[in-house]
Amino acid sequence: MSFRLPQSCNPCPETVDVKCNCGKTVIKVPCGRERTIKPPKCKQLSANPYSCKRLCGRLLDCQNHTCMKECHHVTESNSSSDGKKAGPECSQCEEECTKPRPSGCPHRCVLPCHPGDCPSCLQMLKIKCHCKLSVLYIECLKLTSADLKEKELLVSCRNQCPKELPCGHRCKEICHSGCCPVNCSQKVKLRCLCKRLKKEVQCCKIQEGQASLECDALCKEMKRKAYEIKEAEAKAALEEEKRRQQAELEAFENRLKGRRKNKRRKDEVEVEQSSWQKYKNLIMLPVFGVAVVMVAWLMVYND
């Protein structure tokens, strides 16, 4: 048994291009030799300059960061920027915007890293009012751009302040920041000493000792009459108490006299009883003797 070897193919008649590094100089070589032949020497200046291996450092479109690629060729650079502006071959900034926000704004910028100022914040802020009783929703831009007076009004719920003043009255101001006013404007009734006269004054006047109401002549006359009536009532009560005590004393003495009479009678009865006890033996002894004699005589007489 014999084997037949396959016949080899003829060389490829086609040619291929071999270019220099910049691609401007081209030579044609037989197909298959392009893998072993060296590129031709360039007859023109290289369009791809040699890289220094340092970072590119060109300013990106965001105007905040630079290209972090290794030194490379840029085809479309702005000539007016002295070669410092990034081109399409440079990296693209994918960072978030890190520019400082307006004072009081807790929200992030809605744009990625960008040149120029950030757009106005259109989000809402949820905050409590000055008195902490109501929740308010305020535009972030409106609050952060307001001055102190405007912020005071924006954060107020427009209701009466619920805080209590040192005098005990409720603060009359609308919802406000900071401490309540010291002077209480609440109207209170002020009376004279006898309570007959009265008038309305501000609470702060009383607290500061600047308000008083003295009794008039009629008050003094009524006070004198009331004192006299009170004295008369006290005197009458004292007389009544004396009469009551006198009556109790007389009743006690009468009861004491009754006890003495009863004791005297009891003593007389006891005396009579003691005399009978003393002499009954002397009386009964003769009587008993006479009785015995009579019984003996009757017995003798019957015999």
C-alpha atoms as a printed R data frame, in Angstrom:
    type eleno elety resid chain resno        x       y       z
1   ATOM     1    CA   MET     A     1    0.000   0.000   0.000
2   ATOM     2    CA   SER     A     2    1.417   3.394  -0.967
3   ATOM     3    CA   PHE     A     3    0.635   6.995   0.153
4   ATOM     4    CA   ARG     A     4    0.460  10.014  -2.198
5   ATOM     5    CA   LEU     A     5    1.788  13.300  -0.856
6   ATOM     6    CA   PRO     A     6   -0.388  16.433  -1.471
7   ATOM     7    CA   GLN     A     7    0.941  18.929  -3.994
8   ATOM     8    CA   SER     A     8    2.094  22.363  -2.593
9   ATOM     9    CA   CYS     A     9    0.286  25.584  -3.664
10  ATOM    10    CA   ASN     A    10    1.924  28.160  -5.877
11  ATOM    11    CA   PRO     A    11    3.172  31.392  -4.210
12  ATOM    12    CA   CYS     A    12    0.516  34.106  -3.779
13  ATOM    13    CA   PRO     A    13    0.817  36.555  -6.648
14  ATOM    14    CA   GLU     A    14   -0.745  39.419  -4.616
15  ATOM    15    CA   THR     A    15    1.168  42.247  -2.939
16  ATOM    16    CA   VAL     A    16    0.493  43.976   0.370
17  ATOM    17    CA   ASP     A    17    1.350  47.469   1.658
18  ATOM    18    CA   VAL     A    18    3.889  47.996   4.426
19  ATOM    19    CA   LYS     A    19    3.774  51.459   5.990
20  ATOM    20    CA   CYS     A    20    6.098  53.459   8.150
21  ATOM    21    CA   ASN     A    21    5.103  54.498  11.646
22  ATOM    22    CA   CYS     A    22    3.286  57.655  10.541
23  ATOM    23    CA   GLY     A    23    1.638  55.917   7.562
24  ATOM    24    CA   LYS     A    24    2.957  58.397   4.971
25  ATOM    25    CA   THR     A    25    5.646  56.176   3.399
26  ATOM    26    CA   VAL     A    26    4.313  52.966   1.802
27  ATOM    27    CA   ILE     A    27    6.087  50.079  -0.001
28  ATOM    28    CA   LYS     A    28    4.556  47.035  -1.626
29  ATOM    29    CA   VAL     A    29    5.893  43.551  -0.841
30  ATOM    30    CA   PRO     A    30    4.805  40.060  -1.928
31  ATOM    31    CA   CYS     A    31    2.088  38.549   0.164
32  ATOM    32    CA   GLY     A    32    3.555  36.743   3.147
33  ATOM    33    CA   ARG     A    33    6.730  38.789   3.428
34  ATOM    34    CA   GLU     A    34    5.047  41.662   5.333
35  ATOM    35    CA   ARG     A    35    5.522  39.642   8.509
36  ATOM    36    CA   THR     A    36    9.280  39.549   8.228
37  ATOM    37    CA   ILE     A    37   10.202  42.757   6.473
38  ATOM    38    CA   LYS     A    38   11.055  45.927   8.388
39  ATOM    39    CA   PRO     A    39    8.872  49.035   7.913
40  ATOM    40    CA   PRO     A    40   10.348  51.502   5.436
41  ATOM    41    CA   LYS     A    41   12.148  54.600   6.586
42  ATOM    42    CA   CYS     A    42    9.808  57.578   6.817
43  ATOM    43    CA   LYS     A    43   10.566  60.328   4.322
44  ATOM    44    CA   GLN     A    44    8.368  62.888   6.148
45  ATOM    45    CA   LEU     A    45    8.143  64.307   9.617
46  ATOM    46    CA   SER     A    46    6.305  61.944  11.921
47  ATOM    47    CA   ALA     A    47    2.638  62.794  12.511
48  ATOM    48    CA   ASN     A    48    2.716  60.813  15.771
49  ATOM    49    CA   PRO     A    49    5.305  62.468  18.033
50  ATOM    50    CA   TYR     A    50    7.175  60.384  20.550
51  ATOM    51    CA   SER     A    51    5.497  60.116  24.012
52  ATOM    52    CA   CYS     A    52    7.412  61.336  27.049
53  ATOM    53    CA   LYS     A    53    5.361  58.967  29.262
54  ATOM    54    CA   ARG     A    54    4.248  61.774  31.554
55  ATOM    55    CA   LEU     A    55    0.587  62.648  32.198
56  ATOM    56    CA   CYS     A    56   -1.104  64.640  29.489
57  ATOM    57    CA   GLY     A    57   -2.377  67.329  31.884
58  ATOM    58    CA   ARG     A    58   -4.550  69.132  29.330
59  ATOM    59    CA   LEU     A    59   -7.562  70.960  30.760
60  ATOM    60    CA   LEU     A    60  -10.781  69.018  30.146
61  ATOM    61    CA   ASP     A    61  -14.048  70.560  29.008
62  ATOM    62    CA   CYS     A    62  -15.306  70.681  32.617
63  ATOM    63    CA   GLN     A    63  -12.618  73.323  33.286
64  ATOM    64    CA   ASN     A    64  -12.024  71.658  36.660
65  ATOM    65    CA   HIS     A    65   -9.922  68.560  35.907
66  ATOM    66    CA   THR     A    66   -7.058  67.604  33.562
67  ATOM    67    CA   CYS     A    67   -6.466  64.617  31.307
68  ATOM    68    CA   MET     A    68   -4.946  61.727  33.240
69  ATOM    69    CA   LYS     A    69   -3.772  59.765  30.189
70  ATOM    70    CA   GLU     A    70   -0.130  59.239  29.343
71  ATOM    71    CA   CYS     A    71    1.374  61.832  26.985
72  ATOM    72    CA   HIS     A    72   -0.380  61.341  23.662
73  ATOM    73    CA   HIS     A    73   -1.105  63.008  20.321
74  ATOM    74    CA   VAL     A    74   -4.064  65.429  20.130
75  ATOM    75    CA   THR     A    75   -5.443  66.161  16.688
76  ATOM    76    CA   GLU     A    76   -7.991  68.918  17.368
77  ATOM    77    CA   SER     A    77   -6.553  71.212  20.013
78  ATOM    78    CA   ASN     A    78   -7.449  74.868  20.240
79  ATOM    79    CA   SER     A    79   -4.436  76.806  18.994
80  ATOM    80    CA   SER     A    80   -5.370  79.806  21.084
81  ATOM    81    CA   SER     A    81   -4.964  77.805  24.292
82  ATOM    82    CA   ASP     A    82   -1.251  77.108  23.693
83  ATOM    83    CA   GLY     A    83   -1.902  73.384  23.471
84  ATOM    84    CA   LYS     A    84   -3.360  73.222  26.965
85  ATOM    85    CA   LYS     A    85   -6.943  72.372  26.002
86  ATOM    86    CA   ALA     A    86   -7.986  68.737  25.775
87  ATOM    87    CA   GLY     A    87   -8.918  67.150  22.467
88  ATOM    88    CA   PRO     A    88  -11.035  64.162  21.477
89  ATOM    89    CA   GLU     A    89   -8.169  61.779  22.307
90  ATOM    90    CA   CYS     A    90   -8.085  62.993  25.918
91  ATOM    91    CA   SER     A    91  -10.048  61.358  28.726
92  ATOM    92    CA   GLN     A    92  -13.577  62.475  29.557
93  ATOM    93    CA   CYS     A    93  -14.409  63.794  33.046
94  ATOM    94    CA   GLU     A    94  -16.935  61.521  34.783
95  ATOM    95    CA   GLU     A    95  -16.760  63.112  38.223
96  ATOM    96    CA   GLU     A    96  -19.690  64.660  40.080
97  ATOM    97    CA   CYS     A    97  -19.834  68.390  40.575
98  ATOM    98    CA   THR     A    98  -17.871  69.260  43.710
99  ATOM    99    CA   LYS     A    99  -18.286  73.014  43.674
100 ATOM   100    CA   PRO     A   100  -19.332  74.551  47.014
101 ATOM   101    CA   ARG     A   101  -23.087  74.912  47.481
102 ATOM   102    CA   PRO     A   102  -24.785  78.121  48.645
103 ATOM   103    CA   SER     A   103  -24.882  78.573  52.407
104 ATOM   104    CA   GLY     A   104  -27.729  76.502  53.841
105 ATOM   105    CA   CYS     A   105  -28.286  74.325  50.743
106 ATOM   106    CA   PRO     A   106  -27.884  70.606  51.604
107 ATOM   107    CA   HIS     A   107  -28.516  69.353  48.029
108 ATOM   108    CA   ARG     A   108  -25.954  68.298  45.433
109 ATOM   109    CA   CYS     A   109  -25.662  69.917  42.028
110 ATOM   110    CA   VAL     A   110  -27.845  68.070  39.512
111 ATOM   111    CA   LEU     A   111  -25.173  68.350  36.769
112 ATOM   112    CA   PRO     A   112  -21.977  66.336  36.398
113 ATOM   113    CA   CYS     A   113  -18.697  68.182  36.699
114 ATOM   114    CA   HIS     A   114  -19.143  71.301  34.576
115 ATOM   115    CA   PRO     A   115  -17.617  74.721  33.865
116 ATOM   116    CA   GLY     A   116  -19.083  77.918  35.246
117 ATOM   117    CA   ASP     A   117  -21.562  78.362  38.076
118 ATOM   118    CA   CYS     A   118  -24.009  75.683  39.198
119 ATOM   119    CA   PRO     A   119  -27.669  76.117  38.250
120 ATOM   120    CA   SER     A   120  -30.083  77.366  40.910
121 ATOM   121    CA   CYS     A   121  -31.344  74.685  43.314
122 ATOM   122    CA   LEU     A   122  -35.021  74.015  42.604
123 ATOM   123    CA   GLN     A   123  -35.548  71.434  45.355
124 ATOM   124    CA   MET     A   124  -37.716  71.950  48.447
125 ATOM   125    CA   LEU     A   125  -36.528  72.121  52.043
126 ATOM   126    CA   LYS     A   126  -38.541  70.472  54.819
127 ATOM   127    CA   ILE     A   127  -37.879  72.366  58.045
128 ATOM   128    CA   LYS     A   128  -39.643  73.146  61.302
129 ATOM   129    CA   CYS     A   129  -40.780  76.651  62.099
130 ATOM   130    CA   HIS     A   130  -39.260  78.769  64.871
131 ATOM   131    CA   CYS     A   131  -41.681  77.446  67.510
132 ATOM   132    CA   LYS     A   132  -41.110  73.804  66.397
133 ATOM   133    CA   LEU     A   133  -44.856  73.087  66.119
134 ATOM   134    CA   SER     A   134  -45.312  73.195  62.328
135 ATOM   135    CA   VAL     A   135  -43.430  71.670  59.377
136 ATOM   136    CA   LEU     A   136  -42.814  74.024  56.442
137 ATOM   137    CA   TYR     A   137  -41.820  73.318  52.828
138 ATOM   138    CA   ILE     A   138  -39.721  76.150  51.374
139 ATOM   139    CA   GLU     A   139  -37.887  76.490  48.065
140 ATOM   140    CA   CYS     A   140  -34.182  75.974  48.716
141 ATOM   141    CA   LEU     A   141  -33.220  78.855  46.402
142 ATOM   142    CA   LYS     A   142  -35.637  81.231  48.099
143 ATOM   143    CA   LEU     A   143  -34.302  80.414  51.575
144 ATOM   144    CA   THR     A   144  -30.588  80.439  50.745
145 ATOM   145    CA   SER     A   145  -30.789  83.727  48.831
146 ATOM   146    CA   ALA     A   146  -32.890  85.547  51.462
147 ATOM   147    CA   ASP     A   147  -31.457  88.048  53.933
148 ATOM   148    CA   LEU     A   148  -31.956  87.745  57.707
149 ATOM   149    CA   LYS     A   149  -35.282  89.600  57.739
150 ATOM   150    CA   GLU     A   150  -36.690  87.528  54.878
151 ATOM   151    CA   LYS     A   151  -35.492  84.270  56.481
152 ATOM   152    CA   GLU     A   152  -37.241  85.255  59.721
153 ATOM   153    CA   LEU     A   153  -40.543  85.540  57.834
154 ATOM   154    CA   LEU     A   154  -40.007  82.441  55.677
155 ATOM   155    CA   VAL     A   155  -39.402  80.138  58.669
156 ATOM   156    CA   SER     A   156  -42.346  81.549  60.660
157 ATOM   157    CA   CYS     A   157  -45.622  79.572  60.699
158 ATOM   158    CA   ARG     A   158  -47.505  82.861  61.286
159 ATOM   159    CA   ASN     A   159  -49.212  81.483  64.411
160 ATOM   160    CA   GLN     A   160  -48.977  82.929  67.922
161 ATOM   161    CA   CYS     A   161  -45.843  81.940  69.800
162 ATOM   162    CA   PRO     A   162  -46.690  79.127  72.282
163 ATOM   163    CA   LYS     A   163  -43.942  79.991  74.773
164 ATOM   164    CA   GLU     A   164  -44.785  81.142  78.301
165 ATOM   165    CA   LEU     A   165  -43.340  84.352  79.689
166 ATOM   166    CA   PRO     A   166  -41.902  84.584  83.233
167 ATOM   167    CA   CYS     A   167  -45.122  86.297  84.376
168 ATOM   168    CA   GLY     A   168  -47.164  83.236  83.313
169 ATOM   169    CA   HIS     A   169  -48.842  84.768  80.246
170 ATOM   170    CA   ARG     A   170  -48.406  83.456  76.699
171 ATOM   171    CA   CYS     A   171  -46.143  85.381  74.325
172 ATOM   172    CA   LYS     A   172  -48.195  87.693  72.084
173 ATOM   173    CA   GLU     A   173  -45.717  87.691  69.158
174 ATOM   174    CA   ILE     A   174  -46.165  85.525  66.067
175 ATOM   175    CA   CYS     A   175  -43.826  82.532  65.628
176 ATOM   176    CA   HIS     A   176  -40.312  83.990  65.939
177 ATOM   177    CA   SER     A   177  -36.694  83.033  66.508
178 ATOM   178    CA   GLY     A   178  -34.669  83.717  69.633
179 ATOM   179    CA   CYS     A   179  -36.012  84.726  73.039
180 ATOM   180    CA   CYS     A   180  -39.456  86.152  73.644
181 ATOM   181    CA   PRO     A   181  -39.764  89.856  74.519
182 ATOM   182    CA   VAL     A   182  -39.327  90.627  78.210
183 ATOM   183    CA   ASN     A   183  -42.174  93.157  78.468
184 ATOM   184    CA   CYS     A   184  -45.573  91.427  78.602
185 ATOM   185    CA   SER     A   185  -48.304  93.494  76.927
186 ATOM   186    CA   GLN     A   186  -51.165  91.393  78.332
187 ATOM   187    CA   LYS     A   187  -53.925  93.518  79.922
188 ATOM   188    CA   VAL     A   188  -54.595  92.563  83.551
189 ATOM   189    CA   LYS     A   189  -56.959  93.919  86.195
190 ATOM   190    CA   LEU     A   190  -55.435  95.900  89.039
191 ATOM   191    CA   ARG     A   191  -57.526  96.381  92.212
192 ATOM   192    CA   CYS     A   192  -57.149  98.589  95.248
193 ATOM   193    CA   LEU     A   193  -56.471  97.151  98.686
194 ATOM   194    CA   CYS     A   194  -60.165  96.746  99.570
195 ATOM   195    CA   LYS     A   195  -60.948  95.287  96.105
196 ATOM   196    CA   ARG     A   196  -63.612  97.927  95.342
197 ATOM   197    CA   LEU     A   197  -61.743  99.903  92.684
198 ATOM   198    CA   LYS     A   198  -60.236  98.239  89.593
199 ATOM   199    CA   LYS     A   199  -58.580  99.194  86.301
200 ATOM   200    CA   GLU     A   200  -56.777  97.481  83.411
201 ATOM   201    CA   VAL     A   201  -53.029  97.951  82.959
202 ATOM   202    CA   GLN     A   202  -50.249  96.162  81.079
203 ATOM   203    CA   CYS     A   203  -48.701  93.229  82.918
204 ATOM   204    CA   CYS     A   204  -45.184  94.628  82.427
205 ATOM   205    CA   LYS     A   205  -46.159  97.787  84.352
206 ATOM   206    CA   ILE     A   206  -47.122  95.695  87.365
207 ATOM   207    CA   GLN     A   207  -43.959  93.575  87.077
208 ATOM   208    CA   GLU     A   208  -41.836  96.736  87.045
209 ATOM   209    CA   GLY     A   209  -43.754  98.266  89.971
210 ATOM   210    CA   GLN     A   210  -44.935 101.218  87.882
211 ATOM   211    CA   ALA     A   211  -48.678 100.658  88.421
212 ATOM   212    CA   SER     A   212  -50.702 100.985  91.630
213 ATOM   213    CA   LEU     A   213  -54.288 101.795  92.657
214 ATOM   214    CA   GLU     A   214  -54.933 103.488  95.992
215 ATOM   215    CA   CYS     A   215  -58.233 103.400  97.900
216 ATOM   216    CA   ASP     A   216  -60.318 106.591  97.708
217 ATOM   217    CA   ALA     A   217  -62.371 108.319 100.458
218 ATOM   218    CA   LEU     A   218  -65.381 106.083  99.857
219 ATOM   219    CA   CYS     A   219  -63.211 103.002 100.209
220 ATOM   220    CA   LYS     A   220  -61.880 104.296 103.530
221 ATOM   221    CA   GLU     A   221  -65.400 105.126 104.783
222 ATOM   222    CA   MET     A   222  -66.654 101.676 103.832
223 ATOM   223    CA   LYS     A   223  -63.609 100.144 105.473
224 ATOM   224    CA   ARG     A   224  -64.316 102.114 108.695
225 ATOM   225    CA   LYS     A   225  -67.969 101.024 108.748
226 ATOM   226    CA   ALA     A   226  -66.985  97.445 108.088
227 ATOM   227    CA   TYR     A   227  -64.530  97.643 110.975
228 ATOM   228    CA   GLU     A   228  -67.221  99.026 113.289
229 ATOM   229    CA   ILE     A   229  -69.662  96.307 112.273
230 ATOM   230    CA   LYS     A   230  -66.997  93.710 112.840
231 ATOM   231    CA   GLU     A   231  -66.214  95.160 116.269
232 ATOM   232    CA   ALA     A   232  -69.933  95.163 117.209
233 ATOM   233    CA   GLU     A   233  -70.305  91.579 116.070
234 ATOM   234    CA   ALA     A   234  -67.239  90.574 118.058
235 ATOM   235    CA   LYS     A   235  -68.581  92.361 121.159
236 ATOM   236    CA   ALA     A   236  -72.006  90.721 120.792
237 ATOM   237    CA   ALA     A   237  -70.361  87.347 120.370
238 ATOM   238    CA   LEU     A   238  -68.300  87.958 123.507
239 ATOM   239    CA   GLU     A   239  -71.427  88.892 125.518
240 ATOM   240    CA   GLU     A   240  -73.206  85.825 124.205
241 ATOM   241    CA   GLU     A   241  -70.262  83.678 125.220
242 ATOM   242    CA   LYS     A   242  -70.309  85.167 128.726
243 ATOM   243    CA   ARG     A   243  -74.049  84.480 129.085
244 ATOM   244    CA   ARG     A   244  -73.576  80.936 127.919
245 ATOM   245    CA   GLN     A   245  -70.747  80.351 130.372
246 ATOM   246    CA   GLN     A   246  -72.831  81.898 133.217
247 ATOM   247    CA   ALA     A   247  -75.747  79.614 132.384
248 ATOM   248    CA   GLU     A   248  -73.461  76.591 132.371
249 ATOM   249    CA   LEU     A   249  -72.003  77.666 135.737
250 ATOM   250    CA   GLU     A   250  -75.440  78.061 137.310
251 ATOM   251    CA   ALA     A   251  -76.558  74.705 135.963
252 ATOM   252    CA   PHE     A   252  -73.445  73.108 137.395
253 ATOM   253    CA   GLU     A   253  -74.032  74.692 140.803
254 ATOM   254    CA   ASN     A   254  -77.664  73.511 140.817
255 ATOM   255    CA   ARG     A   255  -76.587  69.974 140.033
256 ATOM   256    CA   LEU     A   256  -73.998  70.202 142.805
257 ATOM   257    CA   LYS     A   257  -76.657  71.330 145.354
258 ATOM   258    CA   GLY     A   258  -78.940  68.434 144.377
259 ATOM   259    CA   ARG     A   259  -76.143  65.981 144.989
260 ATOM   260    CA   ARG     A   260  -75.555  67.419 148.478
261 ATOM   261    CA   LYS     A   261  -79.272  67.003 149.470
262 ATOM   262    CA   ASN     A   262  -79.324  63.405 148.292
263 ATOM   263    CA   LYS     A   263  -76.171  62.697 150.248
264 ATOM   264    CA   ARG     A   264  -77.707  64.207 153.426
265 ATOM   265    CA   ARG     A   265  -80.807  62.005 153.130
266 ATOM   266    CA   LYS     A   266  -78.694  58.952 152.561
267 ATOM   267    CA   ASP     A   267  -76.646  59.775 155.658
268 ATOM   268    CA   GLU     A   268  -79.865  60.023 157.802
269 ATOM   269    CA   VAL     A   269  -81.089  56.645 156.586
270 ATOM   270    CA   GLU     A   270  -77.713  55.136 157.306
271 ATOM   271    CA   VAL     A   271  -77.803  56.656 160.806
272 ATOM   272    CA   GLU     A   272  -81.266  55.137 161.481
273 ATOM   273    CA   GLN     A   273  -80.136  51.775 160.184
274 ATOM   274    CA   SER     A   274  -76.999  51.860 162.306
275 ATOM   275    CA   SER     A   275  -79.065  52.659 165.511
276 ATOM   276    CA   TRP     A   276  -81.368  49.674 164.931
277 ATOM   277    CA   GLN     A   277  -78.343  47.432 164.353
278 ATOM   278    CA   LYS     A   278  -76.837  48.726 167.557
279 ATOM   279    CA   TYR     A   279  -79.899  48.231 169.854
280 ATOM   280    CA   LYS     A   280  -81.769  45.328 168.242
281 ATOM   281    CA   ASN     A   281  -79.907  42.731 170.355
282 ATOM   282    CA   LEU     A   282  -80.826  44.506 173.559
283 ATOM   283    CA   ILE     A   283  -84.485  44.675 172.522
284 ATOM   284    CA   MET     A   284  -84.787  41.173 171.122
285 ATOM   285    CA   LEU     A   285  -83.153  39.426 174.090
286 ATOM   286    CA   PRO     A   286  -85.912  40.276 176.677
287 ATOM   287    CA   VAL     A   287  -88.609  39.589 174.153
288 ATOM   288    CA   PHE     A   288  -87.131  36.189 173.466
289 ATOM   289    CA   GLY     A   289  -86.909  35.460 177.198
290 ATOM   290    CA   VAL     A   290  -90.593  36.377 177.782
291 ATOM   291    CA   ALA     A   291  -91.569  34.152 174.851
292 ATOM   292    CA   VAL     A   292  -89.697  31.188 176.367
293 ATOM   293    CA   VAL     A   293  -91.357  31.696 179.768
294 ATOM   294    CA   MET     A   294  -94.807  31.824 178.204
295 ATOM   295    CA   VAL     A   295  -94.203  28.659 176.211
296 ATOM   296    CA   ALA     A   296  -93.006  26.877 179.347
297 ATOM   297    CA   TRP     A   297  -96.051  28.070 181.396
298 ATOM   298    CA   LEU     A   298  -98.435  26.874 178.670
299 ATOM   299    CA   MET     A   299  -96.823  23.475 178.669
300 ATOM   300    CA   VAL     A   300  -97.080  23.211 182.449
301 ATOM   301    CA   TYR     A   301 -100.646  24.474 182.492
302 ATOM   302    CA   ASN     A   302 -101.810  21.964 179.909
303 ATOM   303    CA   ASP     A   303 -100.360  19.083 181.890
